[in-house]
């Protein structure tokens, strides 16, 4: 059976299904900055087999771990391998797809009964010298950072009780503790959210659970110096609907966005719930921080309804991508007040895939970066990625002046999320590294790693490194400096 002729499997999203190793790549333009030495890990969904449940979504595709290694001699290596989850192994042995509708075990082949269904295709998390491939519907899977071989499911040395682990952890820049959560933590469509943190060495310190107001698609969360913040968008799961072989997620336009705020070292009984606009959706938080007046500020990318086309379809929401509305916003809650409202402040145009310097995590900060679309497009967008269209612009937001500057990609180009690499030069804002795709002819593509000076995006990339193999779009990535990468090898 062929792959369906849908945006999830056409154009840039055409399945590649190849493990590749390329060594000694060099820049075709510019010079790779001396600071950019280390490993850029990327999560790349790519299905082994054709889906048997229609319609399908690329969110179900098997995870691949990609590594772009910037060597000390200025050359670059590119490697990519499948994450061999229990699901990958079962389907590989069967020679066909066994899992049906997205996150609905009642549509699976009978032989998949009891097989853990996560595909670990969303974020490569690096902490305490370990690389963990994650997707929020199951456990993370540890991967050897040098061979890219899958080690197995990761449960923090047997200490973790939660059945799920988020793809968006937060690491405190001073203590190096990692703060983590998992929703649907004790079963399918459960309202239970587990919250835990580890010490700097990766040892789980404390795990707790609480009941959320509803089962929400909680894709990301944030921390401040004193709080952990859980954003619940009104995209909900219902067990009876799932048992009837329906959609896991339906967006409820008449339900308020909820935000839970608790002391990050406190007890879950101390959580306070605030309510934002009805129907609003967001997947990624740039940052959060506190101010002396007791207010907590959360910077994230909002759309007026859900951005994922398959969830809009399952929800009966007939809105085109260009009609999603919203933008980059700051939501503020008052921890000293008695109210449960949210103050909304516009910060910038729509976009997603935010990035900050690691040192700014959970603190007041001066600048951040995110992907967006050229407001004056020079032709149709490059089709691809999990929402159907690739980003065509990279923006820098200055929170001191309010100014936004950026770089627009040339026509027929699209980009995935970047990673931030700090600079060794005092006062320098560092570097942004990302993969840019170029459609050279119908269904023909070239791919390259581009590097920008984070403080001067309009100047364009300072270096481009072509990758001479077919690549599929990534979801998220993680930067690991060379010293940390090599230290893990020695461990």
FITIFI-606781 format. One line per 8 residues: number of its first residue (from 1); their letters; for each residue x, y, z of C-alpha. Coordinates in Angstrom, 2 decimals, padded with zeros to 5 digits. Layout:
BEGIN
NUM> a> X,Y,Z; ... $
REM end
This chain:
BEGIN
1> xxxxxxxx> 000.00,000.00,000.00; 001.52,003.38,-000.96; 001.78,006.39,001.33; -001.36,008.54,001.11; -001.26,011.55,-001.21; -001.63,014.03,001.66; 000.58,016.94,002.82; 002.02,014.71,005.56 $
9> xxxxxxxx> 003.72,012.51,002.95; 004.30,014.74,-000.08; 006.95,017.23,-001.16; 009.45,017.92,001.60; 007.49,015.47,003.79; 008.07,012.55,001.39; 009.41,009.68,003.52; 013.18,009.13,003.21 $
17> xxxxxxxx> 013.62,006.06,005.49; 017.41,005.97,005.25; 020.11,005.83,007.93; 023.01,007.93,006.65; 026.60,008.77,007.69; 028.52,011.56,005.93; 031.94,012.76,007.10; 034.09,015.79,006.42 $
25> xxxxxxxx> 031.49,018.22,005.07; 032.71,021.80,004.58; 031.19,025.25,004.22; 030.31,026.27,000.67; 029.88,029.90,001.75; 031.47,031.84,004.59; 033.36,030.44,007.57; 032.04,028.41,010.48 $
33> xxxxxxxx> 032.62,030.50,013.64; 035.20,029.06,016.05; 032.51,029.05,018.79; 030.43,026.55,016.81; 032.12,023.34,017.89; 029.93,020.57,019.22; 026.88,018.44,018.40; 023.58,019.69,017.03 $
41> xxxxxxxx> 021.10,016.88,017.77; 017.79,016.87,015.86; 014.57,014.84,016.14; 013.36,013.84,012.67; 010.06,011.94,012.18; 010.27,009.45,009.29; 007.89,006.46,008.99; 009.18,002.94,008.41 $
49> xxxxxxxx> 005.87,001.81,006.91; 002.74,003.17,005.29; -000.19,003.94,007.62; -003.28,001.74,007.42; -005.59,004.20,009.17; -006.76,007.14,007.06; -006.36,010.00,007.48; -003.03,009.79,009.26 $
57> xxxxxxxx> -000.70,012.44,010.68; 003.07,012.74,010.55; 003.00,013.04,014.35; 002.81,009.22,014.29; 006.00,008.83,012.28; 008.94,006.89,013.73; 011.60,009.00,015.39; 015.10,009.36,014.01 $
65> xxxxxxxx> 018.01,010.90,015.90; 020.12,013.14,013.71; 023.52,014.53,014.72; 025.30,017.37,012.95; 028.78,017.37,014.49; 030.95,020.47,014.14; 034.50,019.16,014.51; 037.51,021.00,015.91 $
73> xxxxxxxx> 039.12,021.14,012.45; 036.15,023.04,011.01; 034.62,020.08,009.16; 031.11,018.79,009.77; 029.77,015.22,010.07; 026.15,014.25,009.47; 024.60,011.07,010.89; 021.02,009.87,011.34 $
81> xxxxxxxx> 019.55,006.64,012.75; 016.18,005.34,013.85; 015.31,005.35,017.54; 014.57,001.67,018.10; 011.59,001.95,020.42; 009.49,-001.15,021.22; 007.03,000.06,018.57; 009.79,000.42,015.97 $
89> xxxxxxxx> 011.08,-003.07,016.77; 007.64,-004.69,016.63; 006.76,-003.09,013.31; 010.22,-003.75,011.87; 009.86,-007.44,012.73; 006.35,-007.58,011.26; 007.39,-005.68,008.11; 004.34,-003.43,008.33 $
97> xxxxxxxx> 002.59,-000.77,010.38; 000.85,-002.16,013.48; -000.33,001.07,015.12; -003.44,002.76,013.78; -004.91,006.17,014.48; -002.74,008.74,016.25; -002.57,007.87,019.96; -005.56,005.53,019.77 $
105> xxxxxxxx> -004.68,001.96,020.81; -008.22,000.80,019.97; -007.34,001.12,016.27; -004.11,-000.90,016.44; -003.41,-004.30,014.94; -004.12,-007.01,017.54; -000.45,-008.01,017.55; 000.47,-004.61,018.99 $
113> xxxxxxxx> -001.38,-005.33,022.24; 000.90,-004.48,025.18; 003.61,-002.87,023.04; 004.66,000.62,024.18; 003.51,002.94,021.39; 005.68,006.05,021.62; 007.85,006.90,018.61; 010.29,009.27,020.43 $
121> xxxxxxxx> 010.23,011.73,017.52; 009.97,015.20,019.09; 012.98,016.45,021.10; 016.50,015.19,021.85; 017.04,016.17,025.51; 020.58,016.46,026.87; 021.22,016.49,030.61; 023.99,015.19,032.88 $
129> xxxxxxxx> 025.82,013.66,029.93; 022.82,011.65,028.72; 020.91,011.97,025.45; 017.19,011.14,025.72; 014.85,011.12,022.73; 011.37,012.16,023.79; 007.74,012.35,022.75; 005.10,013.30,025.28 $
137> xxxxxxxx> 002.94,010.15,024.90; 005.37,007.72,026.56; 008.77,007.31,028.20; 011.91,008.87,026.83; 014.48,006.62,025.17; 018.18,006.94,025.91; 020.49,007.05,022.90; 024.29,006.73,022.78 $
145> xxxxxxxx> 025.37,010.21,021.64; 028.36,008.86,019.69; 027.03,005.73,018.01; 023.37,006.90,017.94; 022.38,003.39,018.98; 019.26,003.14,021.15; 020.02,002.08,024.73; 016.39,001.75,025.84 $
153> xxxxxxxx> 013.53,003.36,027.75; 014.74,005.85,030.36; 013.12,005.94,033.81; 015.75,007.82,035.84; 017.28,004.70,037.30; 013.95,003.09,038.06; 012.78,006.04,040.18; 010.13,007.48,037.82 $
161> xxxxxxxx> 006.49,006.42,038.24; 004.98,008.54,035.46; 004.16,006.65,032.25; 004.95,009.72,030.16; 007.67,012.36,029.86; 007.37,015.72,028.15; 009.45,016.66,025.13; 010.06,020.09,026.70 $
169> xxxxxxxx> 012.12,019.97,029.89; 013.58,023.10,031.49; 017.10,023.27,032.95; 018.00,025.93,035.49; 021.14,027.75,034.30; 022.57,028.14,037.81; 021.68,024.94,039.66; 021.70,022.74,036.49 $
177> xxxxxxxx> 018.63,020.96,037.86; 016.22,019.61,035.24; 012.48,020.23,035.70; 010.15,017.78,033.96; 006.50,016.80,033.73; 004.30,014.23,032.02; 000.60,014.51,031.22; -001.76,011.52,030.98 $
185> xxxxxxxx> 000.78,010.29,033.49; -001.16,007.30,034.79; -003.07,006.22,031.70; -004.79,007.07,028.45; -006.86,010.30,028.57; -006.13,010.74,032.28; -006.23,014.22,033.85; -003.18,013.32,035.97 $
193> xxxxxxxx> -000.02,015.37,035.46; 003.23,014.21,037.05; 005.87,016.79,037.96; 009.45,016.05,038.98; 012.93,017.43,039.01; 016.44,016.05,039.08; 019.70,017.30,040.50; 022.58,018.41,038.28 $
201> xxxxxxxx> 023.75,014.79,037.98; 020.37,013.59,036.67; 019.18,011.91,039.89; 015.44,012.25,040.41; 014.86,014.35,043.54; 011.07,014.40,043.90; 008.07,013.29,041.83; 004.49,014.40,042.52 $
209> xxxxxxxx> 001.17,014.19,040.68; -001.92,016.38,040.51; -005.29,016.37,038.76; -005.67,019.02,036.06; -009.06,020.62,035.35; -009.24,018.59,032.12; -007.05,016.29,030.01; -005.15,018.79,027.88 $
217> xxxxxxxx> -002.48,018.69,025.21; 000.22,020.18,027.48; 003.06,020.30,024.99; 005.42,022.70,026.81; 005.91,024.34,030.18; 008.19,026.91,031.81; 009.94,027.69,035.06; 010.99,030.85,036.87 $
225> xxxxxxxx> 013.37,031.05,039.82; 010.51,030.19,042.18; 007.68,028.72,040.10; 006.78,025.90,037.73; 004.10,026.85,035.19; 001.77,024.43,033.38; -000.13,025.78,030.32; -003.31,023.83,029.48 $
233> xxxxxxxx> -004.66,024.72,026.07; -008.31,023.78,025.43; -007.39,020.79,023.27; -008.85,017.85,025.14; -008.94,014.06,025.15; -011.94,011.88,025.99; -011.62,008.16,026.71; -015.08,007.24,025.40 $
241> xxxxxxxx> -014.35,008.99,022.10; -011.04,007.17,021.83; -012.66,003.81,022.61; -015.08,004.51,019.75; -011.98,004.78,017.50; -012.32,008.54,017.34; -009.70,011.28,017.54; -007.46,011.54,020.58 $
249> xxxxxxxx> -007.55,015.35,020.46; -010.44,017.74,019.85; -010.06,021.50,020.25; -012.81,023.16,022.30; -013.16,026.72,021.08; -015.53,027.66,023.94; -013.16,026.48,026.72; -010.73,028.82,028.47 $
257> xxxxxxxx> -006.98,028.32,028.27; -005.82,027.42,031.80; -002.46,028.14,033.43; -001.36,026.35,036.60; 001.35,028.00,038.73; 003.00,026.32,041.72; 006.19,026.81,043.73; 008.79,024.89,041.79 $
265> xxxxxxxx> 010.15,023.20,044.93; 006.75,023.13,046.63; 003.81,020.78,046.90; 001.33,020.27,044.08; -001.47,021.17,046.51; -000.23,024.77,046.24; -001.01,025.07,042.52; -003.14,028.06,041.46 $
273> xxxxxxxx> -005.18,028.07,038.26; -005.60,031.13,036.05; -007.84,031.43,032.98; -006.85,032.93,029.65; -008.87,033.59,026.47; -011.34,030.98,025.23; -010.14,028.81,022.37; -006.58,030.16,022.41 $
281> xxxxxxxx> -003.83,027.69,021.59; -000.09,027.65,022.08; 002.52,024.94,021.79; 005.82,026.59,022.66; 006.92,028.94,025.42; 009.93,031.21,024.87; 010.53,031.94,028.55; 008.97,033.00,031.85 $
289> xxxxxxxx> 010.18,035.23,034.68; 009.09,037.02,037.84; 009.11,040.69,038.75; 009.34,042.18,042.28; 005.64,043.12,042.24; 004.73,039.44,042.50; 003.76,039.00,038.86; 004.77,036.09,036.68 $
297> xxxxxxxx> 005.23,036.74,032.95; 004.94,033.99,030.32; 006.10,034.68,026.75; 004.64,032.31,024.17; 003.25,031.94,020.66; -000.54,032.11,020.50; -003.03,031.27,017.79; -006.74,031.99,018.13 $
305> xxxxxxxx> -007.47,028.33,017.47; -005.43,025.13,017.10; -002.67,025.28,014.47; -002.51,021.58,013.59; -004.67,020.89,010.50; -005.64,017.34,011.52; -006.88,018.51,014.93; -008.88,021.35,013.34 $
313> xxxxxxxx> -010.45,018.80,010.99; -011.31,016.43,013.85; -012.74,019.39,015.79; -014.95,020.66,012.96; -013.03,023.94,012.85; -013.00,025.31,009.30; -010.17,027.86,009.48; -007.41,028.27,006.92 $
321> xxxxxxxx> -003.77,028.54,008.11; -003.63,032.25,007.21; -006.71,032.84,009.36; -005.26,031.49,012.62; -004.66,034.94,014.10; -002.81,035.49,017.38; 000.88,036.34,017.64; 003.82,036.40,020.03 $
329> xxxxxxxx> 002.34,037.44,023.38; 003.20,037.98,027.04; 000.66,036.64,029.48; 000.93,037.97,033.04; -000.59,036.55,036.22; -000.57,038.20,039.65; 000.57,035.83,042.38; -000.15,038.46,045.07 $
337> xxxxxxxx> -003.69,039.14,043.89; -006.86,037.12,044.41; -008.04,037.03,040.81; -007.67,034.26,038.25; -007.39,036.42,035.15; -004.56,036.79,032.64; -003.25,040.09,031.28; -002.32,039.79,027.61 $
345> xxxxxxxx> 000.38,042.00,026.02; 001.29,041.71,022.31; 005.02,041.27,021.68; 005.36,040.51,017.99; 003.97,038.90,014.83; 002.91,035.25,014.66; 005.59,032.57,014.64; 006.87,029.64,016.67 $
353> xxxxxxxx> 009.93,027.60,017.62; 011.33,030.15,020.10; 014.92,030.16,021.26; 016.76,031.93,024.09; 020.26,031.74,025.48; 020.42,028.91,028.03; 021.69,031.37,030.65; 018.37,033.30,030.46 $
361> xxxxxxxx> 016.13,030.35,031.34; 013.53,031.44,033.92; 015.07,034.90,034.36; 014.27,038.41,033.13; 015.93,038.57,029.70; 016.87,041.05,027.02; 016.36,039.15,023.77; 014.95,036.06,022.14 $
369> xxxxxxxx> 014.57,034.59,018.66; 011.86,032.70,016.80; 010.81,031.46,013.37; 008.08,033.23,011.42; 006.78,033.88,007.91; 007.88,036.66,005.55; 005.01,039.20,005.66; 005.72,039.96,001.98 $
377> xxxxxxxx> 006.06,036.46,000.52; 008.03,036.07,-002.68; 006.04,033.09,-003.88; 004.21,030.21,-002.16; 005.71,028.81,001.05; 007.73,025.61,000.95; 005.30,022.87,001.91; 006.49,020.54,004.66 $
385> xxxxxxxx> 006.76,019.99,008.40; 004.10,018.92,010.88; 001.77,021.90,010.22; 002.14,021.80,006.44; 004.32,024.84,005.68; 007.93,025.63,006.53; 009.01,028.88,008.15; 010.45,031.56,005.87 $
393> xxxxxxxx> 011.82,034.12,008.34; 013.98,034.29,011.48; 013.26,037.09,013.97; 015.08,038.69,016.91; 012.99,040.35,019.61; 014.65,043.03,021.78; 012.72,043.21,025.04; 014.49,046.41,026.15 $
401> xxxxxxxx> 013.56,048.51,023.12; 010.66,046.43,021.77; 012.33,046.30,018.35; 012.06,043.29,016.06; 014.60,042.66,013.32; 015.00,039.61,011.14; 016.05,037.78,008.03; 013.77,036.56,005.26 $
409> xxxxxxxx> 014.76,033.41,003.39; 015.02,033.52,-000.42; 012.08,032.20,-002.49; 011.48,028.42,-002.43; 013.39,028.09,000.88; 012.10,026.96,004.27; 013.64,026.42,007.69; 013.25,024.39,010.85 $
417> xxxxxxxx> 013.86,025.47,014.45; 017.34,026.81,015.27; 019.59,026.18,018.27; 021.53,028.89,020.07; 025.30,028.62,020.51; 026.88,031.03,023.02; 029.83,033.19,022.02; 033.18,033.31,023.79 $
425> xxxxxxxx> 033.36,037.05,023.04; 031.95,039.31,025.82; 028.87,041.19,024.68; 028.36,039.01,021.60; 024.85,037.51,021.36; 026.06,034.16,020.04; 025.03,032.17,016.99; 021.87,030.54,015.65 $
433> xxxxxxxx> 022.27,027.25,013.78; 019.52,025.62,011.73; 018.75,023.50,008.67; 017.39,025.29,005.60; 015.66,023.42,002.77; 015.54,024.62,-000.85; 013.15,023.29,-003.49; 015.17,023.46,-006.71 $
441> xxxxxxxx> 012.49,021.88,-008.92; 009.17,020.09,-008.26; 009.91,017.45,-005.59; 013.66,018.10,-005.80; 015.43,019.56,-002.78; 018.79,020.71,-001.50; 019.59,021.01,002.18; 022.20,022.96,004.14 $
449> xxxxxxxx> 023.08,023.99,007.68; 023.02,027.80,007.99; 024.67,029.80,010.77; 023.62,033.36,011.68; 025.12,035.95,014.01; 022.30,036.09,016.56; 022.79,039.82,017.06; 022.76,040.72,013.35 $
457> xxxxxxxx> 020.17,038.60,011.55; 019.64,041.08,008.65; 023.26,040.52,007.57; 022.31,037.00,006.54; 024.08,033.73,007.30; 027.79,033.82,008.10; 028.21,030.26,006.82; 026.35,027.56,004.87 $
465> xxxxxxxx> 027.26,023.87,004.98; 025.53,021.75,002.30; 024.37,018.28,003.36; 024.36,016.11,000.20; 021.55,013.72,001.06; 017.76,013.90,001.13; 016.55,015.22,004.49; 013.11,015.31,006.09 $
473> xxxxxxxx> 012.08,018.27,008.31; 012.99,018.11,011.99; 010.77,018.89,014.95; 013.10,020.12,017.74; 016.85,020.21,018.31; 019.44,020.59,021.09; 022.96,022.03,021.09; 025.72,020.24,023.07 $
481> xxxxxxxx> 029.11,022.00,023.33; 032.13,019.94,022.30; 033.52,019.65,025.83; 030.27,018.14,027.13; 029.96,015.88,024.09; 033.51,014.56,024.50; 033.11,014.15,028.26; 030.10,011.91,027.66 $
489> xxx> 032.24,009.80,025.36; 034.83,009.32,028.09; 032.20,008.41,030.72 $
REM end
